Amino acid sequence: MGFGLLPTWRERLRPVIAEVLAANRGVPLRVLRRRFRAAFPYAERRGWPYKVWLDEIRVQRGLRVFRGRVHRPAVGQKMLL
């Protein structure tokens, strides 16, 4: 799960994308794109959920590596303890 009590967008969308990929092995990319478009679980294809959707498709197809959330301290920030 994410950092809070609710799952992140990526955690919500990951199983849907995996299901589409598993059900459509060996189909041409053009058809696969149509299937992904039809499987998007939200009404509007815009905003942060859609960006995460597109990124997770790239990750699961092996076109990009997901490294998770990277903590980058602010300039001048020091450890508390």
N, C-alpha and C positions, 0 to 999 in steps of 0.2 A: 504494500500500500504506500501511498504518498506520505508526505510529511504530516498531514492532518488526519482526520477521521475518514474523509471521503477519498475515493481513488482518484488518481490524476487522470487527465484526458487520455494520456498515453495508455494507462492501465485499462481504461474503459474500451479503447478502440483496438488494442492489440489482439484480443481474441477474434474480433470480427474480421480483421485483415488476415489473420492466420487461417480462418475458416475459408475465406474466398480463395486464398492461395492454394490450400489443400484440395479444394473442389475443382480447381481449374488448372491443374498441372498439364503442361504441354500445349496449352492454347496459345494462339498468337497474341502478341503484346496489345494489339488493337482491341481484341475481344476482352482481354484481361482488364484493360483500362475501363471499358464499358461496364464490366462486372463490378469493379471497384466503385465506379460512380453510382451504380444502382444500390450498392450495399451501404453507402454512407448513412449512418443512423440518424442524422439530424437534418432538419428541413433546409437550412441555408448552407451553401458551400462557401462560407467566408468566415473570417475571424480566426481566433486562436484554435478552436477545435479542428477546423479544416486544415490549418497549417500543420498541426500535430498529426492529423490523418495522413497527409501527403508525406511528411517526414518518416512516419512509422512504416509506410509502404516501402520507401527507399531502404530503410533499415532491414525490414524482413526480406526484401528481395536481394539483399547483400550489396547494395549500391552505396551504402554509407554505414559507418560503425557508430552505434549509440554508446556513448561513454557515461551516460547518466549525468546527474547534476554535478557541476564542478564549483566548489566554493573558492571564490577569489576575494581575498580580503581587500578592503578599500585602501587607498594610498594613505600611509601613516597609521593604519589601524594596528594596535598591539594586542597581544594575548591578555585576557582578563586575569587569569590565574597563573 
